[in-house]
């Protein structure tokens, strides 16, 4: 591991409370200062604090990752980027037990109220209120519950990739790239929405590579938005498959990856996946205590490729 990666794992792996985020922000600012980068903290929607390193206006390419930590959950977020039906089916499957448990609790509340007060209309209304309260409580738990203490893949991997890029980028290229650490991705992409609004003109025609969950799996996928498809040939050249990863796939059609890059015309989502014998790409373990896999090979592969891409775009 690089020095910055070791420091993040040792001191800043949990970044959920305001105090935890502030400590991480101070660390990023220190790394930026040590390497000669300008930086600013951009405030945005719902208290988001994005860390902007370098100049998005002058840069030829923008590298991003969200730094906020998700809540720990009893089930993983399961993502199949090239099988959207299966992804949606899984999300729907999670909701079924939640609705059933909420409905059962509401039924017993309604029954108890009816027996106590002999008023079926009152029990019906209170039962509905109980059902809605439980659903809201579940949604709140997903977003604002206790922090997951194990965030190797989601998204310490993305954060450390940006830090490694900042420190290893050749000095003559440092003005050609900007680095943005987004806040509040887990709450609904609010940090990247704020950045996209402020820098709308500056980032409109630039490639933006968003590193989100890049360390668990040896199949690196570049999910390229249709509006950014012109960058696909450059990505293939800058990130050639080597012995460190089983595949480096640049995909412009039939792919879906839910992360911050979706807010940008030049958005390119970068993530690591495992692959079944039948060819299904999938991501699991994130949002749970099992999120502990950190393939250093992936980070080095992406760092070296991003430097090559920056060089290509600056020529």
DAMO-V726154 format. One record per run of one state. SS is the DSSP state (H for helix, E for strand, - for the rest). FROM is the first residue (numbers start at 0). LEN is the number of residues. If there is no record, write none. Layout:
SS,FROM,LEN
SS,FROM,LEN
This chain:
-,0,2
H,2,9
-,11,6
H,17,17
-,34,4
E,38,5
-,43,1
H,44,3
-,47,1
E,48,5
-,53,7
E,60,6
-,66,4
E,70,1
-,71,7
E,78,1
-,79,4
H,83,34
-,117,2
H,119,25
-,144,2
E,146,1
-,147,4
H,151,17
-,168,2
H,170,6
E,176,6
-,182,7
H,189,9
-,198,1
H,199,4
-,203,3
E,206,5
-,211,7
E,218,6
-,224,1
H,225,13
-,238,8
E,246,5
-,251,8
H,259,4
-,263,3
E,266,9
-,275,5
E,280,3
-,283,12
H,295,19
-,314,1
